[in-house]
Amino acid sequence: MTEVLTGPANVTQERRLVTEVPGPRSRELLARRTAAVASGVGLTLPVFIERAGGGVVVDVDGNSLIDLGSGIAVVNVGNAAPRVVQAVQEQVAAFTHTCFMVTPYESYVAVCEELARVTPGDHPKKSALFNSGAEAVENAVKIARHATGRQAIVVFDHAYHGRTNLTMALTAKNMPYKQGFGPFAPEVHRVPMSYPYRDEPGLTGPQAAARAIAQIEAQVGAGNVAAVLIEPIQGEGGFVVPAPGFLPAIADWCRHTGAVFVADEIQTGFCRTGDWFASEAEGVVPDLITTAKGIAGGLPLSAVTGRAELMDAVHGGGLGGTYGGNPVACAAALASIATMREDDLPAAARRIGDTMLTRLRALQQRTDVVGDVRGRGAMIAVELVRPGTDEPDAELTGRIARACHARGVIVLTAGTHGNVLRFLPPLVIGPDLLAEALDVLDEAFAQEAGAR
């Protein structure tokens, strides 16, 4: 075992179970949660965390669990990363809030300057800061509609863009995100995604794009489209990686028709996929890009970054919010970006991806329930199916996830049909810890699916 260098000094990088999972103290807190917290707030694993660092979280019972979730792709730099901790402590001691729209502060400006540097493209860019991914998406839609004078927004099958009224309309999956919450915002149109595992065999990325574009032109009308909004790799939809050529073809169509191409990089951004942003893999330069999650080391911050002429199309006062670009979150973001740059976390993500894809493809050869292994960098998934078919098996997916949890490894599920195991380890996880987590996954497959 080794001591973590990227988080609290008292978090040893090991998996260690001293009670069952969840343990007695977690069960006590779970009873309090049940009594006090609305039942609509979901729960993946009922353990209550006391501290965390590197690739490990430690619960209130003293169990150390390997983290393959990163708080849903948030703590890319690791929990309580030293630069982030120091920056936050210094900022809290100085001031915690003024509202940037009332009396501004330098860190907000500095975050916008960093976003202009690290996002794709060398054109003039500007940003506006918010609190959550859904806020960023809503504001990207506002900007696109204001700039173009059009109303229609095009999104894709299997998309996830948030839980507010507008972003529920943009999101594809009904349960649990949309059920009972309608009516939803109008002028949202959904078209087919490139989904290589489930598309007809041989369908190329450009062909899949042509299919989507034909539907847009026939059912919406090119001249009515304010924006096409897409996750370069879909997140909650199941880590769907479109076929090569799909994203560039959609972006080219937007350029030719005057629609705004918006990349939702809320889950894929900030080194997660082995580049700073997933759009870079095929040289796609979005008109607008939305970010959140990994931007600030665990503090709530989001942004819309885009072409200066688009961002400036909105009238003064049309963008903002009381807490948007909070100074503590901005300090955390600057420290997180510095960590990503100085520690070369894109390279770390690529190393994680190489390890995981090798191990998961070997697992696929030993069992008939893994239909697909896919992903990029440290954003990897396996899609589970019933043996000999491509029929989704959500029940098996849940069993394997619970078997991993019981053994001290945090994994997440995803997918329109709930049949995808997704892996999002912190980019600072050590190779030995990652290998141990994959050993546990092998054990869970052996137990639940008879993998050899």
Sequence and secondary structure as in RCSB ss.txt:
>XXXX:A:sequence
MTEVLTGPANVTQERRLVTEVPGPRSRELLARRTAAVASGVGLTLPVFIERAGGGVVVDVDGNSLIDLGSGIAVV
NVGNAAPRVVQAVQEQVAAFTHTCFMVTPYESYVAVCEELARVTPGDHPKKSALFNSGAEAVENAVKIARHATGR
QAIVVFDHAYHGRTNLTMALTAKNMPYKQGFGPFAPEVHRVPMSYPYRDEPGLTGPQAAARAIAQIEAQVGAGNV
AAVLIEPIQGEGGFVVPAPGFLPAIADWCRHTGAVFVADEIQTGFCRTGDWFASEAEGVVPDLITTAKGIAGGLP
LSAVTGRAELMDAVHGGGLGGTYGGNPVACAAALASIATMREDDLPAAARRIGDTMLTRLRALQQRTDVVGDVRG
RGAMIAVELVRPGTDEPDAELTGRIARACHARGVIVLTAGTHGNVLRFLPPLVIGPDLLAEALDVLDEAFAQEAG
AR
>XXXX:A:secstr
 EE SSS TT EES B SS SS HHHHHHHHHHHHHS TTS  S    EEEEEBTEEEETTS EEEESSHHHHT 
TT BT HHHHHHHHHHHHH S   TTTS  HHHHHHHHHHHHHSS SS EEEEEESSHHHHHHHHHHHHHHHHS 
 EEEEETT    SSHHHHHH    TTTTTT     SSEEEE    TTTS TT  HHHHHHHHHHHHHHHT GGGE
EEEEE SS STTT     TTHHHHHHHHHHHHT EEEEE TTTTTTTTSSSSGGGGGT   SEEEE GGGGTTS 
 EEEEEEHHHHTTS TTSS  SSTT HHHHHHHHHHHHHHHHTTHHHHHHHHHHHHHHHHHHHHHH SSEEEEEE
ETTEEEEEEB TTS  B HHHHHHHHHHHHHTTEE EEESTTS EEEE   TT  HHHHHHHHHHHHHHHHHHH 
  
